[in-house]
Amino acid sequence: MTDKKTGIGFFEKYLSIWVAACIVIGVVLGSLFPGVFQVLTHIQVSGINLPIAILVWAMIFPMMVQIDFGSLGQSMQFKKGLFLTLFINWVLKPLSMALFAWVFFKYLYAAFLSPEQAQEYIAGAILLGAAPCTAMVFVWSFLTKGNANYTLVQVAVNDIVLLVLFVPIVSLLIGVSDIHIPYDTLFYSVVLFVLLPLLAGFFANKILVRKKGKEWFQQSFLPGLKPISILALLLTLVLIFAYQGPQIVSNPWNIFLIAIPLTIQTYFIFFTTWIMGRKLRLNKDIAGPSALIGASNFFELAVVVAILLFGIDSGAVLATVVGVLIEVPVMLSLVWWVNKQKG
């Protein structure tokens, strides 16, 4: 159902209300039925939770199905956007995350945290900052009408660079040299969140356009996918906050402290990238995805590496989990902001 005056769908018009409701529902359910969600958290492959993966897949498919596969080879047309995303994700973002974490946890929070807690929170924040988003950026790009072809190309490029630069950057910034990157997590993430939705989108595009026509595909099929994508997003929120419900209830103060620098970092990276993109004269549908991939994180990788390096009960793991908790609400506020901007 769409508002004829504004062209905004029912789900989108009241999205902030749905998000708030899902957060509350998730925390309440997780606190009341911790055993049920404890079982669901263990349904995973290489640290990737499968129930959430299915929902993320449902969010990604609408972006993949509208990709113009015939023009993907012309990736050089996106060279300014690719230069921007590489600079932000592999130079500015890790350094700014380390700086914000160092200032807040080591100095501003010195009266509230022990030196050991501060060091582990810094490490967790750096792990988040060194891992650009793989999956959810497709969702944010779809919700802001970003260029689907560019979004796919920039994710592919960042995934390749991730394999080379993640370990040295993390080693340099947190002073840990013995890092074993979980390549199986990387592999399954790329397969689940890029390759399979891409193949499904390719075949669905070809079959539907051939049978129903391009006009029906663009005017009827694609608009009908957006409510499904948003519903999957809301269910993902319920699951994420249900998984972490007991921890939120039992440890609200430290979660609040960790959330502040992570939130500041997210907005800082987004608006820095957006402004640079506009200075480079990038269109909104290129500048938007560039800023959104920089602002969001590959939190599955960050959580798994934090567990491997510091242990599941460590402050580093808690910091990466808080990154998961704040990402969707913060990113939705940025999606709203992008949609308000002129092209």
C-alpha positions as CSV (number, residue, x, y, z in Angstrom):
1,M,0.0,0.0,0.0
2,T,1.4,3.4,-1.1
3,D,0.6,6.9,-0.2
4,K,-0.4,8.5,-3.5
5,K,0.7,12.0,-2.4
6,T,4.2,11.1,-1.3
7,G,4.8,7.8,-3.2
8,I,6.0,6.3,0.2
9,G,4.9,2.8,1.1
10,F,3.1,2.0,4.3
11,F,6.1,0.1,5.7
12,E,8.5,2.9,4.8
13,K,6.3,5.7,6.1
14,Y,6.3,4.3,9.7
15,L,9.6,2.5,9.5
16,S,11.0,4.2,12.6
17,I,8.0,2.9,14.7
18,W,8.5,-0.6,13.4
19,V,12.2,-0.6,14.2
20,A,11.6,0.6,17.7
21,A,8.9,-2.0,18.2
22,C,11.1,-4.8,16.9
23,I,14.0,-3.8,19.2
24,V,11.8,-3.9,22.2
25,I,10.1,-7.1,21.1
26,G,13.5,-8.7,20.5
27,V,14.9,-7.7,23.9
28,V,11.8,-8.9,25.7
29,L,11.6,-12.2,23.9
30,G,15.3,-12.8,24.4
31,S,15.0,-12.2,28.1
32,L,11.8,-14.3,28.6
33,F,12.9,-17.2,26.5
34,P,16.7,-17.3,26.5
35,G,16.8,-21.0,26.0
36,V,15.0,-20.9,22.7
37,F,17.2,-18.2,21.2
38,Q,20.3,-19.9,22.6
39,V,19.4,-22.9,20.4
40,L,18.9,-20.6,17.4
41,T,22.3,-19.0,18.0
42,H,24.0,-22.3,17.5
43,I,22.5,-22.9,14.1
44,Q,25.5,-21.6,12.2
45,V,28.2,-22.3,9.7
46,S,31.7,-20.9,10.4
47,G,30.3,-18.3,12.8
48,I,27.5,-17.2,10.4
49,N,24.1,-17.6,12.0
50,L,21.9,-19.3,9.4
51,P,18.4,-17.9,10.5
52,I,19.8,-14.4,10.1
53,A,21.6,-15.4,6.9
54,I,18.3,-16.5,5.4
55,L,16.7,-13.1,6.3
56,V,19.6,-11.2,5.0
57,W,19.4,-13.2,1.8
58,A,15.8,-12.1,1.5
59,M,16.8,-8.5,1.9
60,I,19.6,-8.8,-0.7
61,F,17.7,-10.5,-3.4
62,P,15.7,-7.4,-4.4
63,M,18.9,-5.6,-5.2
64,M,20.4,-8.4,-7.1
65,V,17.4,-9.0,-9.3
66,Q,17.5,-5.5,-10.7
67,I,21.2,-5.6,-11.7
68,D,21.9,-4.9,-15.3
69,F,24.2,-7.9,-15.8
70,G,25.1,-6.8,-19.4
71,S,26.8,-3.7,-18.2
72,L,28.8,-5.2,-15.3
73,G,31.9,-5.4,-17.5
74,Q,31.9,-1.6,-17.8
75,S,33.2,-1.2,-14.2
76,M,35.6,1.5,-15.1
77,Q,32.7,3.9,-15.3
78,F,32.7,3.6,-11.5
79,K,36.4,4.4,-11.1
80,K,35.8,7.6,-9.0
81,G,33.4,5.7,-6.7
82,L,35.7,2.8,-6.4
83,F,38.7,5.1,-5.5
84,L,36.5,6.7,-2.9
85,T,35.4,3.5,-1.3
86,L,38.9,2.0,-1.2
87,F,40.3,5.1,0.4
88,I,37.6,5.3,3.1
89,N,37.5,1.6,3.9
90,W,41.2,0.9,4.0
91,V,42.8,4.2,5.1
92,L,40.4,6.5,6.9
93,K,38.0,4.1,8.5
94,P,40.4,1.9,10.4
95,L,42.5,4.9,11.6
96,S,39.4,6.9,12.7
97,M,37.9,3.9,14.5
98,A,41.2,3.3,16.4
99,L,41.4,7.0,17.3
100,F,37.8,7.3,18.6
101,A,38.2,4.0,20.5
102,W,41.5,5.1,22.0
103,V,40.1,8.6,23.1
104,F,36.9,7.2,24.6
105,F,38.0,4.0,26.2
106,K,41.4,4.9,27.4
107,Y,40.8,8.5,28.5
108,L,37.2,9.7,28.6
109,Y,36.0,6.5,30.2
110,A,39.1,6.1,32.5
111,A,37.0,6.5,35.6
112,F,34.5,3.8,34.5
113,L,36.7,1.1,33.0
114,S,39.7,-0.9,34.1
115,P,42.8,-0.7,31.8
116,E,42.2,-4.3,30.7
117,Q,38.6,-3.6,29.8
118,A,39.6,-0.5,27.9
119,Q,42.2,-2.4,25.9
120,E,39.8,-5.1,24.9
121,Y,37.1,-2.7,23.9
122,I,39.6,-0.8,21.8
123,A,40.6,-4.1,20.1
124,G,36.9,-5.0,19.4
125,A,36.2,-1.6,17.9
126,I,39.3,-1.9,15.6
127,L,38.2,-5.3,14.4
128,L,34.9,-3.7,13.4
129,G,36.6,-0.7,11.7
130,A,38.9,-3.0,9.6
131,A,36.0,-5.1,8.2
132,P,33.8,-3.3,5.6
133,C,30.3,-4.5,5.0
134,T,29.7,-7.4,2.6
135,A,26.0,-8.2,2.8
136,M,23.9,-5.5,4.4
137,V,25.2,-2.7,2.1
138,F,23.0,-4.3,-0.6
139,V,20.0,-3.7,1.6
140,W,20.9,-0.1,2.3
141,S,21.6,0.6,-1.3
142,F,18.3,-1.0,-2.4
143,L,16.4,1.2,0.2
144,T,18.1,4.4,-1.1
145,K,17.7,3.4,-4.9
146,G,21.5,3.1,-5.2
147,N,23.1,2.0,-8.4
148,A,22.8,-1.8,-8.2
149,N,25.7,-2.4,-10.6
150,Y,28.0,-0.2,-8.7
151,T,27.0,-1.7,-5.4
152,L,27.9,-5.1,-6.6
153,V,31.2,-4.0,-8.1
154,Q,32.3,-2.1,-4.9
155,V,31.4,-5.1,-2.7
156,A,33.4,-7.4,-4.9
157,V,36.5,-5.1,-4.9
158,N,36.4,-4.6,-1.1
159,D,36.1,-8.4,-0.6
160,I,39.2,-8.9,-2.6
161,V,41.1,-6.2,-0.7
162,L,39.8,-7.6,2.6
163,L,41.7,-10.9,2.0
164,V,45.0,-8.9,1.7
165,L,44.7,-6.0,4.1
166,F,42.6,-7.1,7.0
167,V,45.3,-9.0,8.9
168,P,48.1,-6.4,8.5
169,I,45.8,-3.5,9.5
170,V,44.4,-5.3,12.6
171,S,47.9,-6.4,13.5
172,L,49.3,-2.9,13.3
173,L,46.5,-1.1,15.1
174,I,45.9,-3.5,18.1
175,G,49.5,-4.8,18.3
176,V,48.6,-8.5,17.8
177,S,50.7,-10.3,15.2
178,D,49.4,-13.8,15.6
179,I,46.1,-13.4,13.9
180,H,44.5,-16.3,12.2
181,I,41.9,-15.0,9.8
182,P,38.9,-17.4,9.5
183,Y,38.9,-17.8,5.8
184,D,35.9,-20.2,6.0
185,T,33.8,-17.4,7.4
186,L,34.9,-15.2,4.5
187,F,34.2,-17.9,2.0
188,Y,30.7,-18.8,3.3
189,S,29.8,-15.1,3.6
190,V,30.7,-14.4,0.0
191,V,28.8,-17.5,-1.1
192,L,25.7,-16.8,1.0
193,F,25.5,-13.0,0.7
194,V,26.9,-12.4,-2.8
195,L,27.2,-15.4,-5.1
196,L,23.9,-17.2,-4.4
197,P,21.6,-14.1,-4.4
198,L,23.5,-12.9,-7.5
199,L,22.8,-16.1,-9.4
200,A,19.1,-16.1,-8.2
201,G,18.7,-12.5,-9.3
202,F,20.3,-13.2,-12.7
203,F,18.0,-16.1,-13.5
204,A,14.9,-14.5,-12.0
205,N,15.6,-11.3,-14.1
206,K,16.0,-13.3,-17.3
207,I,13.0,-15.5,-16.8
208,L,10.6,-12.9,-15.6
209,V,11.5,-10.3,-18.3
210,R,11.2,-12.9,-21.0
211,K,7.8,-14.2,-19.8
212,K,6.2,-11.1,-18.4
213,G,8.0,-8.2,-20.2
214,K,10.3,-5.5,-19.0
215,E,7.5,-3.1,-18.2
216,W,5.7,-5.5,-15.9
217,F,9.1,-6.4,-14.3
218,Q,10.0,-2.8,-13.5
219,Q,6.5,-1.4,-12.6
220,S,4.9,-4.3,-10.8
221,F,7.5,-6.9,-9.7
222,L,10.3,-4.7,-8.4
223,P,8.0,-2.4,-6.3
224,G,6.4,-5.5,-4.8
225,L,9.7,-6.6,-3.4
226,K,10.4,-3.6,-1.2
227,P,7.8,-4.5,1.5
228,I,9.3,-8.1,1.6
229,S,12.8,-6.7,2.0
230,I,11.7,-4.4,4.8
231,L,9.8,-7.2,6.6
232,A,12.9,-9.3,6.5
233,L,14.9,-6.4,7.9
234,L,12.5,-6.1,10.8
235,L,12.6,-9.8,11.6
236,T,16.4,-9.6,11.5
237,L,16.2,-6.9,14.1
238,V,14.0,-9.0,16.4
239,L,16.4,-12.0,16.1
240,I,19.5,-9.9,16.7
241,F,18.1,-8.2,19.8
242,A,16.6,-11.4,21.1
243,Y,20.0,-13.1,20.8
244,Q,21.6,-10.3,22.8
245,G,18.6,-9.6,25.1
246,P,20.0,-11.1,28.3
247,Q,23.3,-9.4,27.8
248,I,21.6,-6.0,27.2
249,V,19.5,-6.4,30.3
250,S,22.4,-7.5,32.6
251,N,25.1,-5.2,31.3
252,P,23.3,-2.0,30.0
253,W,25.9,0.5,31.3
254,N,28.9,-0.9,29.5
255,I,26.9,-1.4,26.3
256,F,25.9,2.2,26.4
257,L,29.5,3.3,26.9
258,I,30.7,1.2,23.9
259,A,27.8,2.4,21.7
260,I,28.8,6.1,21.9
261,P,32.1,6.0,20.0
262,L,30.8,3.3,17.6
263,T,27.9,5.5,16.7
264,I,30.0,8.6,16.3
265,Q,32.4,6.7,14.1
266,T,29.5,5.5,11.9
267,Y,28.2,9.0,11.3
268,F,31.6,10.4,10.9
269,I,32.6,7.9,8.1
270,F,29.3,8.3,6.4
271,F,29.2,12.0,6.1
272,T,32.9,12.3,5.3
273,T,32.4,9.8,2.4
274,W,29.2,11.6,1.3
275,I,30.9,15.0,1.2
276,M,33.9,13.6,-0.6
277,G,31.6,11.9,-3.1
278,R,29.8,15.1,-3.8
279,K,33.1,16.9,-4.2
280,L,34.0,14.3,-6.8
281,R,30.7,15.0,-8.5
282,L,29.4,11.5,-8.0
283,N,25.7,11.0,-8.5
284,K,23.5,10.3,-5.5
285,D,23.1,6.6,-6.6
286,I,26.9,6.2,-6.4
287,A,27.8,8.5,-3.5
288,G,25.1,6.8,-1.4
289,P,26.3,3.2,-1.6
290,S,29.9,4.4,-1.2
291,A,29.1,6.1,2.1
292,L,26.9,3.3,3.3
293,I,29.4,0.6,2.8
294,G,32.0,2.7,4.7
295,A,29.6,3.3,7.6
296,S,28.5,-0.4,8.0
297,N,30.7,-3.3,9.1
298,F,31.3,-7.0,8.3
299,F,30.3,-7.8,11.9
300,E,30.3,-11.6,11.4
301,L,34.0,-11.5,10.6
302,A,34.8,-9.1,13.5
303,V,32.9,-11.2,16.0
304,V,34.6,-14.5,15.0
305,V,38.1,-13.0,15.0
306,A,37.4,-11.4,18.4
307,I,36.4,-14.8,19.8
308,L,39.5,-16.5,18.3
309,L,41.9,-13.8,19.7
310,F,40.4,-12.9,23.1
311,G,37.8,-15.6,24.0
312,I,34.0,-15.6,23.9
313,D,33.6,-13.8,27.3
314,S,36.0,-11.0,26.4
315,G,35.4,-7.2,26.2
316,A,36.5,-7.4,22.6
317,V,33.7,-9.7,21.7
318,L,31.2,-7.5,23.6
319,A,32.4,-4.4,21.6
320,T,31.8,-6.3,18.3
321,V,28.4,-7.4,19.5
322,V,27.5,-3.8,20.3
323,G,28.5,-3.0,16.8
324,V,25.8,-5.4,15.6
325,L,23.2,-3.9,17.9
326,I,23.7,-0.3,16.8
327,E,24.3,-0.9,13.1
328,V,20.7,-1.4,11.9
329,P,19.0,1.5,13.7
330,V,21.9,3.9,12.9
331,M,22.1,2.8,9.2
332,L,18.3,3.2,8.9
333,S,18.7,6.8,10.0
334,L,21.3,7.3,7.3
335,V,19.1,5.6,4.7
336,W,16.3,8.1,5.7
337,W,18.8,11.0,5.3
338,V,20.0,9.8,1.8
339,N,16.4,9.5,0.6
340,K,15.9,13.2,1.6
341,Q,18.7,14.4,-0.6
342,K,18.4,15.5,-4.2
343,G,20.2,13.6,-6.9
